[in-house]
Protein backbone atom coordinates (compact mmCIF):
# COMPACT_ATOMS: atom_id res chain seq x y z
CA UNK A 1 0.00 0.00 0.00
CA UNK A 2 2.87 2.38 0.79
CA UNK A 3 4.28 1.85 -2.71
CA UNK A 4 0.92 2.71 -4.29
CA UNK A 5 0.69 5.92 -2.26
CA UNK A 6 4.24 6.92 -3.17
CA UNK A 7 3.60 6.06 -6.83
CA UNK A 8 0.44 8.17 -6.83
CA UNK A 9 2.19 11.10 -5.15
CA UNK A 10 5.07 10.99 -7.66
CA UNK A 11 2.75 10.31 -10.61
CA UNK A 12 4.56 7.06 -11.43
CA UNK A 13 2.90 4.91 -14.06
CA UNK A 14 2.80 1.28 -12.95
CA UNK A 15 2.65 -0.89 -16.06
CA UNK A 16 3.50 -4.49 -16.84
CA UNK A 17 5.05 -5.77 -20.08
CA UNK A 18 2.65 -8.70 -20.51
CA UNK A 19 -0.76 -9.73 -19.30
CA UNK A 20 0.70 -12.74 -17.46
CA UNK A 21 3.05 -10.55 -15.42
CA UNK A 22 0.20 -8.14 -14.78
CA UNK A 23 -2.06 -10.91 -13.46
CA UNK A 24 0.76 -12.22 -11.26
CA UNK A 25 1.19 -8.78 -9.73
CA UNK A 26 -2.57 -8.46 -9.34
CA UNK A 27 -2.69 -11.58 -7.16
CA UNK A 28 -0.11 -10.02 -4.83
CA UNK A 29 -1.82 -6.63 -4.73
CA UNK A 30 -5.31 -8.07 -4.13
CA UNK A 31 -4.13 -9.16 -0.68
CA UNK A 32 -3.77 -5.46 0.15
CA UNK A 33 -6.63 -4.05 -1.95
CA UNK A 34 -9.51 -6.24 -3.11
CA UNK A 35 -10.56 -3.59 -5.66
CA UNK A 36 -7.22 -3.68 -7.48
CA UNK A 37 -7.30 -4.19 -11.25
CA UNK A 38 -4.75 -5.17 -13.87
CA UNK A 39 -4.04 -3.02 -16.92
CA UNK A 40 -1.30 -4.40 -19.22
CA UNK A 41 1.01 -1.91 -20.91
CA UNK A 42 -0.16 -2.63 -24.43
CA UNK A 43 1.72 -1.84 -27.61
CA UNK A 44 3.41 1.47 -28.26
CA UNK A 45 3.34 2.75 -31.85
CA UNK A 46 6.90 4.09 -31.53
CA UNK A 47 8.18 0.73 -30.30
CA UNK A 48 6.50 -1.00 -33.24
CA UNK A 49 8.08 1.47 -35.67
CA UNK A 50 11.59 0.85 -34.26
CA UNK A 51 11.03 -2.91 -34.28
CA UNK A 52 10.06 -2.78 -37.96
CA UNK A 53 13.08 -0.61 -38.73
CA UNK A 54 15.51 -3.03 -37.06
CA UNK A 55 13.89 -5.98 -38.82
CA UNK A 56 14.40 -4.20 -42.12
CA UNK A 57 18.07 -3.54 -41.27
CA UNK A 58 18.54 -7.21 -40.40
CA UNK A 59 17.00 -8.27 -43.72
CA UNK A 60 19.26 -5.87 -45.62
CA UNK A 61 22.33 -7.25 -43.84
CA UNK A 62 21.29 -10.82 -44.66
CA UNK A 63 20.81 -9.89 -48.31
CA UNK A 64 24.23 -8.23 -48.39
CA UNK A 65 25.91 -11.33 -46.91
CA UNK A 66 24.44 -13.68 -49.51
Backbone as a chain_set.jsonl record, in Angstrom:
{"seq": "XXXXXXXXXXXXXXXXXXXXXXXXXXXXXXXXXXXXXXXXXXXXXXXXXXXXXXXXXXXXXXXXXX", "coords": {"N": [[0.831, -1.194, 0.0], [1.976, 1.22, 0.747], [3.758, 1.634, -1.353], [1.991, 2.12, -3.474], [0.814, 4.518, -2.666], [3.059, 6.212, -2.664], [3.735, 6.008, -5.371], [1.474, 7.178, -6.516], [1.67, 9.777, -5.482], [4.035, 10.639, -6.689], [3.342, 10.502, -9.279], [3.9, 8.166, -10.746], [3.813, 5.768, -13.315], [2.495, 2.673, -13.206], [3.099, -0.072, -14.936], [2.873, -3.18, -16.744], [4.77, -5.499, -18.667], [3.562, -7.716, -19.947], [0.429, -9.482, -20.112], [0.37, -11.735, -18.476], [2.347, -11.234, -16.508], [1.193, -9.015, -15.392], [-1.164, -10.082, -14.298], [-0.043, -11.771, -12.394], [1.112, -9.918, -10.648], [-1.226, -8.692, -9.853], [-2.456, -10.634, -8.258], [-0.819, -10.531, -6.005], [-1.225, -7.897, -5.166], [-3.948, -7.822, -4.637], [-4.21, -8.907, -2.116], [-3.738, -6.77, -0.496], [-5.489, -4.83, -1.468], [-8.646, -5.325, -2.352], [-10.028, -4.283, -4.484], [-8.32, -3.879, -6.524], [-7.084, -3.681, -9.894], [-5.964, -4.979, -13.084], [-4.002, -3.645, -15.606], [-2.585, -4.17, -18.542], [0.424, -3.072, -20.227], [0.3, -2.784, -23.049], [0.692, -2.11, -26.606], [3.092, 0.076, -28.0], [3.12, 2.558, -30.419], [5.484, 3.794, -31.306], [7.436, 1.986, -30.444], [6.77, -0.201, -32.044], [7.361, 0.859, -34.557], [10.179, 1.199, -34.414], [10.896, -1.475, -34.033], [10.129, -2.582, -36.512], [11.853, -1.157, -38.17], [14.399, -2.11, -37.325], [14.119, -4.785, -38.009], [14.017, -4.546, -40.765], [16.608, -3.597, -41.264], [18.08, -5.819, -40.438], [17.245, -7.673, -42.4], [18.285, -6.452, -44.697], [21.02, -6.662, -44.152], [21.312, -9.43, -44.194], [20.744, -9.938, -46.861], [22.878, -8.651, -48.05], [25.005, -10.221, -47.211], [24.685, -12.545, -48.622]], "CA": [[0.0, 0.0, 0.0], [2.868, 2.381, 0.791], [4.283, 1.849, -2.705], [0.921, 2.712, -4.292], [0.686, 5.918, -2.257], [4.244, 6.923, -3.175], [3.601, 6.057, -6.826], [0.442, 8.171, -6.835], [2.191, 11.103, -5.149], [5.07, 10.99, -7.656], [2.748, 10.312, -10.607], [4.557, 7.06, -11.43], [2.901, 4.908, -14.06], [2.802, 1.279, -12.954], [2.652, -0.891, -16.061], [3.498, -4.489, -16.839], [5.05, -5.77, -20.081], [2.65, -8.705, -20.51], [-0.762, -9.733, -19.304], [0.702, -12.743, -17.461], [3.052, -10.549, -15.423], [0.197, -8.137, -14.781], [-2.057, -10.913, -13.464], [0.764, -12.223, -11.261], [1.19, -8.78, -9.728], [-2.574, -8.464, -9.338], [-2.692, -11.58, -7.159], [-0.106, -10.02, -4.833], [-1.819, -6.633, -4.735], [-5.306, -8.07, -4.132], [-4.133, -9.162, -0.679], [-3.771, -5.458, 0.147], [-6.632, -4.045, -1.946], [-9.507, -6.243, -3.105], [-10.565, -3.589, -5.656], [-7.224, -3.683, -7.483], [-7.299, -4.191, -11.247], [-4.753, -5.172, -13.87], [-4.036, -3.016, -16.924], [-1.305, -4.405, -19.224], [1.007, -1.913, -20.906], [-0.155, -2.633, -24.428], [1.72, -1.843, -27.607], [3.406, 1.473, -28.262], [3.343, 2.748, -31.85], [6.905, 4.087, -31.532], [8.176, 0.727, -30.297], [6.496, -0.995, -33.242], [8.083, 1.466, -35.666], [11.589, 0.85, -34.265], [11.031, -2.914, -34.278], [10.062, -2.78, -37.964], [13.084, -0.606, -38.733], [15.506, -3.032, -37.055], [13.889, -5.985, -38.815], [14.401, -4.199, -42.118], [18.07, -3.539, -41.274], [18.539, -7.215, -40.402], [16.998, -8.275, -43.716], [19.261, -5.872, -45.624], [22.328, -7.248, -43.844], [21.285, -10.82, -44.656], [20.809, -9.885, -48.312], [24.23, -8.233, -48.391], [25.912, -11.326, -46.907], [24.436, -13.684, -49.514]], "C": [[0.874, 1.256, 0.0], [3.401, 2.698, -0.602], [3.242, 2.536, -3.583], [0.74, 4.179, -3.944], [1.856, 6.748, -2.775], [4.144, 7.076, -4.686], [2.573, 7.103, -7.238], [0.959, 9.583, -6.58], [3.226, 11.575, -6.168], [4.602, 10.855, -9.104], [3.502, 9.251, -11.415], [3.506, 6.213, -12.133], [3.331, 3.459, -13.851], [2.221, 0.466, -14.102], [3.436, -2.194, -16.071], [3.663, -4.847, -18.303], [4.097, -6.766, -20.727], [1.466, -8.898, -19.574], [-0.472, -10.741, -18.197], [1.384, -12.108, -16.253], [2.076, -9.661, -14.659], [-0.712, -8.93, -13.838], [-1.321, -11.461, -12.246], [0.847, -11.126, -10.204], [-0.169, -8.521, -9.083], [-2.876, -9.383, -8.162], [-2.02, -11.098, -5.876], [-0.792, -8.765, -4.271], [-3.206, -6.842, -4.133], [-5.313, -8.393, -2.637], [-4.218, -7.85, 0.109], [-5.016, -4.656, -0.21], [-7.489, -4.929, -2.845], [-10.091, -5.604, -4.363], [-9.512, -3.368, -6.743], [-7.576, -4.3, -8.83], [-5.96, -4.298, -11.958], [-4.938, -4.512, -15.234], [-2.676, -3.239, -17.581], [-0.854, -3.17, -19.995], [0.448, -1.711, -22.3], [1.007, -2.337, -25.359], [1.883, -0.343, -27.821], [3.739, 1.607, -29.743], [4.817, 3.021, -32.156], [7.752, 2.828, -31.427], [7.987, -0.14, -31.533], [7.292, -0.467, -34.431], [9.57, 1.097, -35.601], [11.815, -0.634, -34.51], [11.025, -3.205, -35.776], [11.345, -2.29, -38.634], [14.247, -1.583, -38.545], [15.347, -4.335, -37.817], [14.322, -5.739, -40.261], [15.926, -4.164, -42.251], [18.645, -4.954, -41.26], [18.37, -7.886, -41.762], [17.99, -7.754, -44.749], [20.649, -6.464, -45.403], [22.391, -8.697, -44.343], [21.403, -10.855, -46.177], [22.227, -9.542, -48.77], [25.229, -9.383, -48.205], [25.738, -12.503, -47.846], [25.218, -13.605, -50.769]], "O": [[0.552, 2.24, -0.667], [3.49, 3.862, -0.995], [3.577, 3.436, -4.354], [0.535, 5.004, -4.835], [1.663, 7.86, -3.267], [4.433, 8.144, -5.226], [2.784, 7.833, -8.206], [0.711, 10.487, -7.379], [3.294, 12.764, -6.481], [5.376, 11.068, -10.037], [3.717, 9.413, -12.617], [2.428, 5.974, -11.588], [4.417, 3.066, -14.278], [1.003, 0.332, -14.228], [4.514, -2.297, -15.487], [2.789, -4.536, -19.111], [3.841, -6.68, -21.928], [1.506, -8.523, -18.402], [-1.008, -10.62, -17.095], [1.039, -12.409, -15.11], [2.131, -9.57, -13.433], [-0.991, -8.496, -12.72], [-1.916, -11.602, -11.177], [0.671, -11.382, -9.013], [-0.248, -8.172, -7.906], [-3.484, -8.958, -7.18], [-2.579, -11.237, -4.789], [-0.918, -8.603, -3.057], [-3.598, -6.118, -3.217], [-6.321, -8.174, -1.964], [-4.708, -7.825, 1.237], [-5.541, -3.904, 0.611], [-7.099, -5.242, -3.97], [-10.601, -6.317, -5.228], [-9.791, -2.739, -7.763], [-8.276, -5.31, -8.9], [-4.95, -3.772, -11.49], [-5.912, -4.785, -15.935], [-1.706, -2.572, -17.22], [-1.67, -2.327, -20.367], [0.152, -0.583, -22.692], [2.164, -2.317, -24.94], [0.905, 0.405, -27.818], [4.555, 0.847, -30.266], [5.341, 2.532, -33.156], [8.672, 2.621, -32.218], [8.942, -0.747, -32.017], [7.832, -1.243, -35.219], [10.159, 0.724, -36.616], [12.811, -1.016, -35.125], [11.838, -3.997, -36.253], [11.858, -2.929, -39.551], [14.991, -1.855, -39.487], [16.34, -4.932, -38.23], [14.915, -6.609, -40.899], [16.473, -4.648, -43.242], [19.59, -5.249, -41.991], [19.268, -8.595, -42.219], [18.482, -8.517, -45.581], [21.37, -6.737, -46.363], [23.422, -9.132, -44.858], [22.092, -11.717, -46.723], [22.712, -10.082, -49.764], [26.191, -9.497, -48.964], [26.589, -13.393, -47.859], [25.115, -14.491, -51.618]]}, "num_chains": 1, "name": "protein.A"}
